[in-house]
Amino acid sequence: MVDLSVVVPAHDARAHLDATLACLRRNASPPIEFVVVDDGSTDGTGEVVETAAERVPGLRLVRSPVNVGLASARNLGLDHARGRYVAFLDADDWLAPGYLPALLDVARRHDVDLVRTDHVQVRGLRRVVHQAPVARRNEVLRPREHVLPSTATTMVDYPYAWAGLVDRERVPDSLLRFDDGLRTAEDRPWVWRLHRHCSSFVVPALTGYFYRRDVPASLTAVVDERQLDFARALGTVLDELTADGEPEAFVEKAARTACAVVAHHLGRSAAMTPRVRTLLCERSRELLARVPAPVLGRVLDALDEPRRALVLGVVDGRSVRLPLRRLTTRRPAGAAH
C-alpha cells in the first residue's frame, strides 16, 4: 500500500536528473512512491527515468507528449498518485537522506491537513536555511490564523508547494490542484486556498529539502513572458477573496504581495524585450485594477519610495482616484516576494 506519493515534474531536466534520482533512492521505502512527470522533454529525461526505475523502488514515469508547464504537470502527477499523502519535488532540487520517511512520520503523528517545512536554499557551494514564517514548531495550528498581519511575512508569503505535504483524505482535491496553464507563480493561489480553507497544519523541526537557486534555465531566472503569469495568479487570489467575502485585511495582504511582485518585475524589466516590457505594464495595471482604491492607497503609502514610484508608473495608466496621503519611505516586513 502507498502512503506517500511524491510528484516530480520534469521538463528537460537531464542536467540535474542523476542527483535527483539518487536522492529519491536514498529516500525510498515501501510506503513511498515517486511519480515523475516527463513534461514534454526533448533531452531524454523520460528515457533516463525509465532506466532508473530498475534501481529506485517505487519510481513511476508519466509522460505528457507536449510541454504543459509546471502547474498542469503537477496536476497530471496528482491524477496518477495513489498515496494518502502527497508531496512535491522539483526536478532540479534534492532531498536529504531519510527526509521523506521523517516527513511522513510527522504527518502521521500530528494528523493535520498540511505539514509545512523549512528548506535550504543553494547557490553554488553556499547553503542557507530559510524558515517557514511561524515561530511555533511541532504544534498544531489553524492556517487562517497565519495569513495576517498584512505588514509582516506570514505563511501565505511562503508558497512553495514542495515545502511539506498534504493529507488527501482531509483536503479536497479542489484545493490541492493548481490552476492549469500557470508556468510561474502557480503556488500563490494554491497556498492561499489551503490557508483559507484547511483546518490544521504543523511546522516540524525538520529541514531536508534543498532548493537550487543557481540554475540559469530555471523559471525564477528567466525574464521572458512566462514570468508574467504572476499577474494571472495573483489576480485569481484577489478575485477569490472578493467573491468569498473575505475580510478587507486579507485583500490588503494580497494587494501588498501584488505590489511587491509588480515592483520586483518592473525593477528588472530592462533585461526584457520591448514586447515583454509592454505586456508587463499592461498585466500589472490590470492586476492592480482589481484592488479597491482605498486599499491600494494604503498599500502604496507603505511602500518604500523606489518601489512606490515603480508601481505608480503603471497605476497612473488607469482611472483610479487614489486617496491623497503623505509619502512614506518605510518598507513593510515581508513585502519583497
Residue, then its C-alpha position, 0 to 999 in steps of 0.5 A: m500500500v502507498d502512503l506517500s506519493v511524491v510528484v516530480p515534474a520534469h521538463d528537460a531536466r537531464a542536467h540535474l536528473d542523476a542527483t535527483l534520482a539518487c536522492l529519491r533512492r536514498n529516500a525510498s521505502p515501501p510506503i513511498e512512491f515517486v511519480v515523475v512527470d516527463d513534461g514534454s522533454t526533448d533531452g531524454t529525461g523520460e528515457v533516463v527515468e525509465t532506466a532508473a526505475e530498475r534501481v529506485p523502488g517505487l519510481r513511476l514515469v508519466r509522460s505528457p507528449v507536449n510541454v504543459g508547464l509546471a502547474s498542469a504537470r503537477n496536476l497530471g502527477l496528482d491524477h496518477a498518485r495513489g498515496r494518502y499523502v502527497a508531496f512535491l519535488d522539483a526536478d532540479d532540487w534534492l532531498a536529504p537522506g531519510y527526509l521523506p520517511a521523517l516527513l511522513d512520520v510527522a504527518r502521521r503523528h500530528d494528523v493535520d491537513l498540511v505539514r509545512t517545512d523549512h528548506v535550504q536554499v543553494r547557490g553554488l557551494r553556499r547553503v542557507v536555511h530559510q524558515a517557514p514564517v511561524a515561530r511555533r514548531n511541532e504544534v498544531l495550528r489553524p492556517r487562517e490564523h497565519v495569513l495576517p498581519s498584512t505588514a509582516t511575512t506570514m505563511v501565505d508569503y511562503p508558497y512553495a508547494w514542495a515545502g511539506l505535504v498534504d493529507r488527501e483524505r482531509v483536503p479536497d482535491s479542489l484545493l490541492r490542484f493548481d490552476d492549469g496553464l500557470r508556468t510561474a507563480e502557480d503556488r500563490p493561489w494554491v497556498w492561499r486556498l489551503h490557508r483559507h480553507c484547511s483546518s490544521f497544519v504543523v511546522p516540524a523541526l525538520t529541514g531536508y529539502f534543498y532548493r537550487r537557486d543557481v540554475p540559469a534555465s530555471l523559471t525564477a531566472v528567466v525574464d521572458e513572458r512566462q514570468l508574467d503569469f504572476a499577474r494571472a495568479l495573483g489576480t485569481v487570489l484577489d478575485e477569490l477573496t472578493a467573491d468569498g467575502e473575505p475580510e478587507a485585511f486579507v485583500e490588503k495582504a494580497a494587494r501588498t504581495a501584488c505590489a511587491v511582485v509588480a515592483h520586483h518585475l518592473g525593477r528588472s524589466a530592462a533585461m526584457t524585450p520591448r514586447v515583454r516590457t509592454l505586456l508587463c505594464e499592461r498585466s500589472r495595471e490590470l492586476l492592480a485594477r482589481v484592488p479597491a482604491p482605498v486599499l491600494g492607497r494604503v498599500l502604496d503609502a507603505l511602500d518604500e519610495p523606489r518601489r512606490a514610484l515603480v508601481l505608480g508608473v503603471v497605476d497612473g495608466r488607469s482611472v483610479r482616484l487614489p486617496l491623497r496621503r503623505l509619502t512614506t519611505r518605510r518598507p513593510a516586513g515581508a513585502a519583497h516576494 
